[in-house]
């Protein structure tokens, strides 16, 4: 399954942005992102009412739209899971290790396979309000 995401924070960059009302707005400087980080526009996580977080594995990608294949799920104890997408080819193992290290151990970051991501997306899409 291929999905479209919005990259709000480019791999290697300390510059964070936020997707608000259809555009990217500068947010803050932070430690450099270990992966391309963003969201799945229009798909809400009922846990927090925010759009589902997404990670695009691979080389740095410019801010804005990106598309990738669902390859897994970063499961977090607090329920703020991240859908993992990849461009073409195998999943970069170094990205996965950096992603796991990015989250505090008490959140218990765990990598789950593609099937878990698809099941999560199915549950979310059924719970999201329809327009």
Secondary structure as the mmCIF struct_conf table of DSSP 4:
data_model
#
loop_
_struct_conf.conf_type_id
_struct_conf.id
_struct_conf.beg_label_comp_id
_struct_conf.beg_label_asym_id
_struct_conf.beg_label_seq_id
_struct_conf.end_label_comp_id
_struct_conf.end_label_asym_id
_struct_conf.end_label_seq_id
STRN STRN1 UNK A 2 UNK A 9
STRN STRN2 UNK A 11 UNK A 11
TURN_TY1_P TURN_TY1_P1 UNK A 12 UNK A 12
STRN STRN3 UNK A 15 UNK A 20
TURN_TY1_P TURN_TY1_P2 UNK A 21 UNK A 22
STRN STRN4 UNK A 23 UNK A 29
BEND BEND1 UNK A 31 UNK A 31
HELX_LH_PP_P HELX_LH_PP_P1 UNK A 32 UNK A 32
STRN STRN5 UNK A 33 UNK A 33
BEND BEND2 UNK A 34 UNK A 35
STRN STRN6 UNK A 36 UNK A 44
TURN_TY1_P TURN_TY1_P3 UNK A 46 UNK A 48
BEND BEND3 UNK A 49 UNK A 50
STRN STRN7 UNK A 51 UNK A 57
BEND BEND4 UNK A 58 UNK A 59
BEND BEND5 UNK A 63 UNK A 63
STRN STRN8 UNK A 64 UNK A 75
TURN_TY1_P TURN_TY1_P4 UNK A 77 UNK A 78
BEND BEND6 UNK A 79 UNK A 79
STRN STRN9 UNK A 82 UNK A 86
BEND BEND7 UNK A 88 UNK A 90
HELX_RH_AL_P HELX_RH_AL_P1 UNK A 93 UNK A 102
BEND BEND8 UNK A 103 UNK A 103
HELX_RH_3T_P HELX_RH_3T_P1 UNK A 105 UNK A 107
STRN STRN10 UNK A 110 UNK A 113
HELX_RH_AL_P HELX_RH_AL_P2 UNK A 114 UNK A 127
BEND BEND9 UNK A 128 UNK A 128
HELX_LH_PP_P HELX_LH_PP_P2 UNK A 129 UNK A 130
#
